[in-house]
């Protein structure tokens, strides 16, 4: 993993961890539903941010290397992974 992305992803996971703990406390205290939903949506946004970082890393390292390899098998694998990511993000993610 690229060092810059690893640092950002690690930071993002720590934020998400804190958000999850906060959400659990809100549920335990039976906070106002709108406040719980707001916190839950913030967690989803944070997870989307983490997803983007990991995706950026994968494309700029693994996918790029596979496409540049000159090997048809590796290039095919790269394209299959990109299509799978597209499917996961756009079909199952909704």
C-alpha positions in Angstrom: 0.0 0.0 0.0 1.3 3.5 -0.8 2.6 5.1 2.4 0.5 8.3 2.0 -2.7 6.3 1.4 -1.9 3.9 4.3 -1.5 6.9 6.7 -4.8 8.4 5.5 -6.7 5.1 5.6 -5.4 4.3 9.1 -6.5 7.7 10.3 -9.9 7.3 8.7 -10.4 3.9 10.4 -9.6 5.4 13.8 -12.2 8.1 13.1 -14.7 5.4 12.1 -14.0 3.4 15.2 -14.7 6.5 17.4 -17.9 7.1 15.4 -19.1 3.6 15.9 -18.4 3.8 19.7 -20.3 7.0 19.8 -23.2 5.5 17.9 -23.3 2.5 20.3 -23.5 4.9 23.3 -26.3 6.9 21.6 -28.3 3.7 21.1 -27.6 2.6 24.7 -28.8 5.9 26.0 -31.8 5.8 23.7 -30.9 9.2 22.2 -33.3 10.9 19.8 -33.7 8.9 16.6 -32.7 11.7 14.3 -29.4 12.1 16.2 -28.7 8.4 15.9 -29.6 8.5 12.1 -27.3 11.5 11.7 -24.4 9.7 13.3 -25.1 6.6 11.3 -25.0 8.6 8.1 -21.8 10.2 9.1 -20.3 6.7 9.5 -21.5 5.8 6.1 -19.8 8.9 4.6 -16.6 8.0 6.5 -16.7 4.4 5.2 -17.2 5.8 1.6 -14.1 8.0 2.2 -12.1 4.9 3.3 -13.4 3.0 0.3 -12.2 5.7 -2.0 -8.7 5.6 -0.5 -8.3 1.9 -0.8 -9.7 2.0 -4.4 -7.3 4.8 -5.3 -4.4 2.7 -3.9 -5.6 -0.4 -5.8 -5.9 1.4 -9.1 -2.7 3.3 -8.9 -0.7 0.3 -7.9 -2.1 -3.2 -8.7 -4.3 -2.3 -11.6 -1.7 -0.1 -13.2 1.0 -2.8 -12.8 -1.2 -5.4 -14.3 -2.1 -3.3 -17.3 1.5 -2.3 -17.9 2.7 -5.9 -17.5 2.3 -6.7 -21.2 0.8 -10.1 -20.2 -2.6 -10.7 -21.5 -3.7 -12.8 -18.5 -2.7 -9.9 -16.1 -4.4 -7.3 -18.2 -7.6 -9.4 -18.4 -7.5 -9.8 -14.6 -7.2 -6.1 -14.2 -10.2 -5.4 -16.4 -12.2 -8.1 -14.6 -11.4 -6.5 -11.2 -12.4 -3.0 -12.5 -15.7 -4.4 -13.7 -16.3 -6.2 -10.5 -15.6 -3.0 -8.5 -18.0 -1.1 -10.7 -20.6 -3.8 -10.1 -20.1 -3.8 -6.4 -20.2 0.0 -6.2 -23.1 0.7 -8.5 -25.4 -2.3 -8.3 -25.0 -3.9 -4.9 -24.2 -0.6 -3.2 -27.7 0.8 -3.9 
